[in-house]
Amino acid sequence: MRYELYYWAGIQGRGEFVRLALEQAGAEYVDVARQAGGETAMMRLLDGAGAEQLPFAPPFLKAGELIIAQTANILLHLGTHHGLAPADEAGRLWAHQLQLTIADFVDEAHDTHHPIASSLYYQDQRQEAMLRAADFLKSRAPKYLGYFERVLERNPAGPAHLVGAELTYPDLSLFQLVAGMRYAFPRAMARLELKHPRLLGLHDRVAALPRIAAYLASDRRIAFNEHGIFRHYPELDSEAQPKVTGNGDS
């Protein structure tokens, strides 16, 4: 099957998690919006899809007659059909659960630079972003990274993968999450990485996979930039962050 991936041109964003799965699967696909007239075609499909398959927003994937939206949902489909998810129901649910947790982390990383509204420019919420980033780096990022470190440590099949003994799509997504955090918060990650050796080992193993390595070296891999989810603003990665107090609930 030749897949059609619909996502905004010029940014990795949430579409990158789908690209990594497609690349590792060796699937034939076209990144529609990166072609001439592609974004127009994407918006036309958004406006014209039937009620039962109408996506809320990109990314979405056209697989034959199916239109599948939401990153975790797309990956559940690809994982099931391309050997990137466990064969048993319990394993598939566990992989999906991990992917949804990754999605939560991604949302919080995005909100460090757009804590008030996505419709506002970063410069219009810079002070609020500094407060949000300080809390994210102090409390939230360590909590998420620590969780995934524990999942790897407690995997009965060993710490090489998140789920069982074989590569699954959450492994690919966790690679992207670490890469994005390294780009956005290099100073903070230099400190945080010291406590998460299994997580870094997983990142390195994914990066070394032949298909992934070839993808990362190709022009299909869009570079990180200040228009995507992971953005590098040095003031948000500063050690001199505003003081944050209080307790979170999750």
C-alpha positions, 0 to 999 in steps of 0.5 A: 500500500502507498500511504499518503501522510498529511502534515504541515510542510517545513516542520517535524511536529507530530508528523515526525512520529509517523514518518519514523514508523513509516521509514522503519517499516520500509513503507511506501509513502508520500509526504503530501504537503511537501509537494507542490500544491500539497497543503492545498490538497490537505486542506481540501481533504480536511474540508471534504472528508466524510463525517465518520473520518473527518480529522480534527487536524493534521497529522492524518494518514490516508491508507487506502479508503481509510483516513486515520487521524491522531498520532497515536491512532495512526501509529497503532494502525501502522504498528499492527500492520507492519510488525511494529506492535505486539501481536497480542491484545495486552501488548498492543494496549501497553504500546498504545498506552506508552504512546499516549504518555509520550503524547502528553509529554510532547504537549507539555514540551510545546507549551513551554514556548506557547503557555497561553495560546498557540495563536499568539507569537512566542514574543507575546508570552515570553515571560510566561514561557520562562515560568512554564519552562522553569517548571517543566524542566524542574518537575515535569521533564524529570517525571516523564523521563524517569517514568520511561527509564523505569519502564525500560528497567522493569521490562521482563525481556530486558531494557533494550526496548519498552515493550517486550524483546522487539522494536515497537513504535513507542521505541521510535517515538521515544527516540524522537522525544529525546532528540527533540529535548536535546535540541530544545533544552541542551543544557537541561538535558546534559544534566537530566541524561546522567540519570537516564542511561537506559533511555539514552541507550534506547535512543542510540540503538534506534538512531543506529537502525539501518533504515532510521540512520539512512532516513536521518541522513537524508533530506526527508528528515526535516531539521528541527527549527523554531516553528515546530514542537521542540524549539530552542530559545536559549532563555528557556534553557537557562540555569537562571530560571525564575523560581517556581514553587508549588505542587503538581497533581500528575 
